[in-house]
Amino acid sequence: MEIAPYTVHFRLTKQCNADCSYCSSYTTDASRMGLNDAITSFHEIKKFLDEMKLNITHFYLEFLGGEILTYPYNDLCEIVKYAREYFGKFYKFDTGCQTNLIGSQQKVENLIKLFGKDKVSTSIDSFSSLRTVNGCDLKYRAIFKKNDDYLAKNYHRLPAVYVLDSDGLDNLEREVKRANHLSRNLNIRLPFNGGKDVNYADLDRIAELMCGVFDKWVMNSNIIIDPFYLFLKKRINTFLGKSVKAITHCNFQCDCAIKSLNIDPSGDIYLCQEMADANLFKLGNVKDRRGLDQPVWNILQARTRLLHKDCLSCPYLKECQGGCMVNSIQSGNGVYGKPNECIVWKAIFRRIDSFLLSRNPEEVIEWLDNLETK
């Protein structure tokens, strides 16, 4: 049976206990969704999914903020318990969360016990001063390190997102070297527009540095680094004449309209967290029970068949799928356009192709499999 995954990002609160200047979710709004509303919303989500007539096989519900550590833990436990019981009746179901690790050791450990050590992720910035607690980057770094090291010692090192704004790009090689040393899996992502101004890095420079990091990573590293891992796994399947359809995740899928939703504390529904942050294409509200805004959803769903002509003729279409819809919109190219970030992804794909032409595919596959199972 073909796997058809679906992810709902559930933002229970917008309250955060830290300040990161490049955070697309930055807001002064500290609202949160209460216990009863959260539980009721699960039934509305199921109704939306039924309206979409999707054949979902695997359902993943990820809780986030704001910062999830600011949400009352007992209420969170009740919400997670109910979600598992309710959605588990219909799908192969799992839950997880994202956290900045800024909290007491007990609060952080509670998340691991609730979700499981493999279902909690974080984000990192080890070298800039852009992440602060009460205006102090040293305080942020000290709290993060204490909790991160505790979890690594007693459970495992949490995987992390690393954001490539201009400061992030300057520190990219150091951050990757540190992640290798700590055996931390990384997802390197470009920033989105959101609640605060972002110092964007030059895309040509990003492409150059990312290709350099790929060269050092491939066949040498003991950690997964995305998007390299995703791109390489897809591209090697293409080289071998195999399907890449099941190897997919944000932000390289043109069919995200049938793969994800985001619920905000207000009950507002968007396709993803980034669309919610930018207030793009609201799809409805779980509290008003009026159902899905079908015309808006149809617009987003049409991206699958209305991609930009450059994407349709691109040799990497199967692997990239036109990139991220939000990136395209924020690049000024519309829902069906090509994101400006295309030049970065193409540069990496070209580097991957050059690498694959000189290697035994079975050796590469074995190395990739070892990363996944370590």
Summary of the structure (lengths in Angstrom):
residues: 374
radius of gyration: 20.1
end to end distance: 27.1
largest distance: 57.7
contacts: 1204
relative contact order: 0.12
helix: 46%
strand: 14%
